[in-house]
């Protein structure tokens, strides 16, 4: 029969606990990654109200932590009229910077968007707001 000292027993049990702790942390890390997959962080970068205050252009940046394009910028039109939905009119495959896009209302129904470059345009939907008579002008610097 083999006898072990308290120190030997402690070291053996500590080693088993260490492997258990490493496995538990690994499982928790994987679960957190799987659960948060597909969740995007969205930050509003600019809100530009129409002269009459009934509509807004909202520029926001979304970061989904993707492998190829982690961040993108969208331009949306909001209206105080509850019958009109918020709609994306422009999507850019790049992070937002102050120079990337500049929006300005020309009148209550006309908006001019000035872009730094056309290279980052992912989607441009100038007629997406059929329910709102909106004249959308896209200008490149």
Buried (B, 14 or more C-beta within 10 A) or exposed (E): EEEEEEEEEEEEEEEEEEEEEEEEEEEEEEEEEEEEEEEEEEEEBBEBEBEEEBBBBBBBBBBBEEEEEEBBBBBBBBBEEEEBEEBBBBBBBBBBEEEBBBBEBEEBBBBBBBBBEEEBBEEBEEEBBEEBEBEBEBEEE
